[in-house]
Structure formats: C-alpha cells, structure tokens
Amino acid sequence: MHNAAFYLRYKLHHVFFWMLVFGTWYFLRYEDYSLPVIAFRITLVKVVDLALMVYITNYLLIPRLLYKKKYFWFFLAFVLMVLTSSITKMNILGKIMHNPQLFSFSGNLKGRIYDNVIPHFFLVIAGAAVKLVVDYTRMQQRMVEMAKEKAEAELNFLKSQINPHFLFNSLNSVYFLIDKGNTDARNALHKFSEMLRFQLYDAGGEKIPIEKEIAYLKDYVDMQRLRREQSDEVSFEYNDGLSGFSIEPLLLIPFVENSFKHLSHFGTGNKNKVKIEANRKNGIFHFSVANTVEYNSTREPIGGIGLKNVKRRLELLYPEKHELSIKEENNMFTVDLKLKIDN
C-alpha cells in the first residue's frame, strides 16, 4: 500500500506538471488562432508530442544508451526521434488547420524547421538535463549513504573484534578435548569455526565469491539442524552452476536467520519446514527462503529490523538490479530475491 501510494503521488506530480505546461502554452498562444477549439487541439498535440519525446529520452535513451556509453547510438536515436516527431506533428497540425503546406516538403521548409524541429531539440535537451541532474544528485546521495554505512559497519566490527589467533587456538583446544567418538560435536565445532573464520576474514571485503557465501549459509543451516527436531524438514538446494560471480558478503544470511527465528512449533501433526533454494539462470541470481509459521495474535511480527536493514542494503548496493518479494500466506512465510549479477 505504501509503494502504491508513492507511485500514485509520483504519477500525479507528472500529470500536474504537464497540465500546467498545457495551460500556460494555451494562454499565451490561443489568440493566434481563429477559434478557441482549434487553439485547444493544437496546444494538446504540441504538449503531448513534447511529453512523449521527453519520456522516451529520459526513460529509454538515457538509461539504455547514454549511461551505457553508447554515445553514437544515443545521438543517432535522439536525432531520428526528434525528426520523426516533428514531421508527425506537422502532419497532424496541417490536418487540424486544413493547411496542406504543413505536411508537404514544399513551401517554407526552412521556416518550418526553425519553428518545429529546432525548438524540439532544445526543449527535449532541457528535459534530459533535468533527468541527468536528478540522477547525479541521487547517485551522490547514495554514495554518501553507502560510505556512512560502511564506516559504521567497520566501526562496529572493530568494536566487537577479539584477537582471532587466541579465539581459533581456543577452539582447537576444545576440539581436541571432545571425545573422538563424538563426531557430531566435533563437526559442529568445526562448522562454527569455519563460520567464524568467514566473518572475521572474508566478510570484511566489498564482494566475495558466491561459493563462499553459499558455504557459509550451508554451515549455518547444518548448525540449525542440530537444534531442531528430527521430524522437522530443513532443506538447502543449489545448482552446480552457482559460481563465477561475486555478491556483497552476509547479504543472504538475514533471510535464513529469520526463517529459523520465526519457524513454527507445530506438534506431531503438521511438520515444521524450512526450504532454501539458490540458483543462477540467464544472468539472474535467484534466492528464496520459505518457512512454516503459526497464526497467533500474540506472535512477534516477522521481519523487523533485520529485514529492514537488508532491504536498505539492497537499495544502496543493487539499485534497479534487484527484486525482493516478501509474503505470508497459507501458514508459509516466503522471501524471494532476484539479483542481476555481473560476472
């Protein structure tokens, strides 16, 4: 509902702007025409024509060509768009005004180019300039926020860090104190050591190979299995093609932690389930987590600060490159994440 309201306000903002342009244009030029209805139609055609070119430039040509450094194709597409739009507009105006000269190549061609094509170039370039300034401002703001969050994360990491050599030596000592026959305890301690090593040494960088992130998640899930009942169904599936790219460290773990934190506690009837899936297809990394939940009026809300933080990280680190869906239905809480990945 919040996103829908924002989207509606965003669209209304555009509608009001073009209504203002239409009103101003009509007020300044309506006396140039014989009838108010003719002035209204001509003004409408001109405003709609200009709006279409501005939106095509700002939301198609700039993101897909200019921002991808395809400058020649951007310039060519821009010129062709303006010429096509100008010719189409002159044809429509010629029919409205019953003036065949407007939709023929004879007559005052230079004057028509000056009155129609040249203004189009400058007006659409002005709209594109606004788009570029807004995008640049947002990018700078996002970079500032990312730098701030990274600095805060590094500070918190330094505050919580203890001497890793002492820690791992202590874990090794405990490992050898455990009876060799107790393989479950030894394996659990080994997995915990690997998870801790990942957090201390690997998670400090900007990006890590997906294989390391998956290995960390697998160790976490295996640790959780030790705490769950044997009747619980916990699965973690990922395909062999899940390699060859990097992601932000510790990006996925909040979803997995959340699934175990809010996992249902059914009795012998319904089974408690956690299902985690990860795969890569057509340049998209797909990660989903689903767990059973119980409907209870006193139940703690699912998500909270953890999911809010990871949503914010996705907005900052993967702008316009991710899709996140979170829903709860039929006693299942599901998180579905899609990331556009760079090799």
N, C-alpha and C positions, 0 to 999 in steps of 0.2 A: 504493500500500500504506500509506503514511504517513497519507493522508487517511482511508482506510478504518478504520485502527486508531483514529484520533482520533474518528471518527464512532461507532465501536463503544463506546469508553470514555464518550463523551458520552451515548449511549443507556443504557448500564448504570448510569451515575450517576443517571439519572431513575428507572430500574427499582428500584434500591436505596432511593431516597427514598420511593417510593410503597409499597414493601414495609414500610418502617419505619412509615409512617403507618398502614398496614393493621394491622400487629402491635400498635401502641400503641392504636389505636382498639378492636380486638377485646379486648385485655387489660382495658381499662377498662370495657367495656360487656357482655361476654359473660354476666355473671351476671344481667343484666336480662331474659334470655330463657329460655324453658323448656328448650330443647335447644341444645347447642353447634353443631349443624349449622345451626339457624335463625340463631343469632348470626353464624356464619361467612357465610351468604348475605347477611344484612342488611348486615354490615360491608363485604362485597365490593361490593354495589350502591352504598352510600354513597361509598366511596372511588373507584370507577370514575366515578360521577356527578360528584364533585368534580374529579377529574383532567381529565375531558373539558371541563368549564367553564373550568378554569384554562388549558388549552392553546388552546381556542378564543379566549379573551380575549387571551392573551399573543401568539399567533402569527397571529391573524386580525384581531380587532377593533382591537387597539392599533396594529399596523403600517399597516393599511389605512384606518382611520378616525381614531383619536386622533392619530397622528403626521402625518396629512394635514389636521388641524384641522377635521375633520368632527365636531364635538363633539356636536351634536344627534343625529346618526345613531348615534354611538358609544353615547350614553346610552340611546337607544331600543333598539338591538340588545342592549345589556347587560341591560337590564331584561327584555326579551322572552325572552332566553336563560335567565335565572335562573328566571322564572316557568314557562317550558315545562319546564325541567329538574326543577323542584320538583314539578310536577304529575305528570310521568312517573315520578319516583322514588317518590312516594306511591302511585301505582297499582301499581308493582312490589312495593313493601313490603306493600301491602294484600293482594296475592295470596299472597305468601310467608307472611304471618302469618294469612291467612284472616280478615281484618278489613275488611269492606266499607266501613266508615266512612272509611277512609284514601283510597279512590278515589271518594268522593261529595262533593258540596258541602254536605251536611247534617251536623249534629253540631257538634263543637267546632272550627269553622272558624278562629277567632282563635288557638286553641292550636296548630293545625296550621301556620298561617302563622308563628307565633312559633318553632316547633320546626324548621321546614323551610326556609321562604323567607328569613327574616332571617339565620340562620347562613350560608346560601349567599352572600348579599350580602357579608358580612364576610370569609368565607374566600376567596372569589374576588378580592375587592379586595386582600386581603393578598398573594395570589399575583401580582396585577398590579403591586403596589407593588415587589415583588422584581424583576420584569421591568424596571420603569422605572428602578430604581436601578442595575441591572446595565448597561442600555443607556446610561444617563447616564455611568457610570464609563468604559465603553468609548469613548464619544464623546470624553470629556475626554482619555483616553489617546491616542486617535488624533489629536486636535488638537495635543497636545504633541509627538507624533512628527512630525507634518507641519510644525509650526513649527521643530523642530530640523533636519529635513532641508532645509527651505527656507533656513534660516540657513547651514547647511553648504554648500549649493549656491551661495548668493550669495557666500560667502567664497571658495570655490574659483574662482568666476567672476572675482571681483576679483583674485585672485592671478594668474590666467592672462591677464587682460586686458592688452592693449597699446594704445597710442594708435591708435584706429581711423582717424583722419584720416591719420596717417602711413602706415598699412597700405594704405588704399584709394588714396592718392596713388601709393604704390609699385607697386601692382597696375596702375594706369592707365598708369604709365610703362612697365612690362613689356609691357602690351597693345600700346602703340604701337610698341614695339621689334620686335614679331613681324611678320614679313613679311605684307602684306595677302593674299597668295595662300594663306597657311597658315590657312585658315578653321577647320580642326579645332582647332588650338592656340588660336586666338583665342576660339572658342566654349567650349572647355574652361576657359580662364582666366576668361571671363565667368561661367560657371556657378559656378566656385569662388568668385568674388567675391560672387555672389548668395547662395550658401550661407553664406559668412562674415558677410554683412550680416544674414542671418536670425538667426544665432546671437548676434550682438552686440546687435542692436536689438530683434528681435521675440520671441526666446525668453526674454526676461527677465520677461515678464508671467505672470500666473496662467493665462490661457487665450488662445488665438489662434484666428482663423477657420480652419476645416478647409482652405479653399482654400490658405492659406499653408503649412500643414503638407504638403499634397499636392505643392505646387510645390517645396518643399524636398526631398521624397523623390524627385521626378522628376529634379531636378538631380543628386542623389546617384546615382541609377540610371544616368543618362546618363554621369556621370563613370566609373562602374564599367565601362560598356560599352567605354570606350576602353582599359581594361586587359585585357579579356577577348579570347579568340579569336573570330574572326568566325563560327565554327561554333557557338559557344555560343548557346543560346536564352534571352534575357532579355526578359521582358515585364512591363509595368505597366499594368493595366487599371482604370479607374474610370469610373463613370457620370456623366452630366450633372447628376443630382440631388444630387450630393455638394456641398452648400453650405447656408448658412443656419444653421450651428451652430458651436460652438467646442469645442476639446478642450485638454488640457494640452499645452504645447509639448514637442517632442522625445520624445513618448511612443512613437511608432511606429518611429523610426529604429533602435533596438537590434535589432528583429526583422529589418530589412532588412540592417543591417550583419552580423548573424550569418549570414544566408543566403549572403552573398558570402565571408565569412571561412571558412566550412566547406563551400563549394561543392566538388563532386567535381572530380577532374582526370582524367577518362576520356580515352582516346586517341581514335583515329578511329572506334572502334566506337560505344559509347553516347555520347549528347550530354549535356553539362553544361547543366542547366536551372535557371533562377530564374523563378518565376511569382508576381507580386504582384497582388492584387486588392483593390479597395476599393469599397464601395457602401453605400447607405443605403436601408432599407426598413422601414416600419411603426415608426418611432421607434428603430430599431436601426442602429448603425453597425457594419458587418461588414468586418474587415480580415484578410486571410490572406496568408501568405508560404510558399512551398514551394520547396525546392531539392534537387537530387540530392546524395547523399552516397555515400561508399565505405565498405564494411565492412572495417575494418582493426583488428587487435588493438592496434596501437600508436598509433592515431589519438587525437588530443586530444579529450576529451569535449566534445560540442556544448553550447553554452549558457554555463555557467559564471557568473561574476559578473554579466555583462551582463543575462542573462535573470532572474537572481535579483533584481537591482535593479528591473527593470521590473515584475516580479511584485509586489514590495513597494510600488511606486508605485501600481499598480492597486488594491491592497488599501486603501491610505490615501486615494487620491483618488476612487475609484469603488467604495466599499463596497456590496456587494449590487446593483451596477449593471453588472457585467461577467462575462463567461465567457471563460476562457482555456484553450485546449486545445493541448498540445504533444505530438507523437508522431513516431516514426520507424519506418517500415515500407516494404518494397519499394524500398529504396535512395532513399527520399524522406524528408526532414525537413520537417514541416509545423507551422506555427504558425497557429492560428485564434483570432481575438479578436472578441468581440461586446461593444459598449458601448451601454448605454441612454443616449440623448443627450437633452439639454434644449435646446429651441430658443432 
